[in-house]
């Protein structure tokens, strides 16, 4: 099965190697930015409802799942902080005409 696609962008994932293998770019620089997203029960279940793994569930199952998640968040104070990281890869294009 392998790693999920979102793991491809991690420093040990294949993304950097794809730059190198293309031979179209110079050395690749990687930067990582850490940030938080503060959710309410509503914002988090709205976010989850956009994910394909949730959208693929049967409608009743999806609704039950999202309702239970919202209830759990509300029962714990109504808020949820999620840590995220954004990965940036920078490389100069090699100009083949020079």
Long-range contacts (C-beta under 8 A, 24 or more apart in sequence): 9-87, 9-89, 10-87, 11-87, 15-87, 15-89, 16-89, 19-89, 19-91, 23-94, 24-93, 24-94, 25-91, 25-92, 25-93, 25-94, 26-91, 26-92, 26-93, 26-94, 27-91, 28-89, 28-90, 28-91, 29-89, 29-90, 29-91, 30-87, 30-88, 30-89, 30-90, 31-87, 31-88, 31-90, 32-85, 32-86, 32-87, 32-88, 33-85, 33-86, 33-87, 33-88, 34-83, 34-84, 34-85, 35-83, 35-84, 35-85, 35-86, 36-81, 36-82, 36-83, 36-84, 37-81, 37-82, 37-84, 38-79, 38-80, 38-81, 39-73, 39-79, 39-80, 39-81, 39-82, 40-73, 40-78, 40-79, 40-80, 41-69, 41-70, 41-71, 41-73, 41-74, 41-78, 41-80, 42-70, 44-69, 44-70, 44-73, 44-80, 44-82, 45-69, 45-70
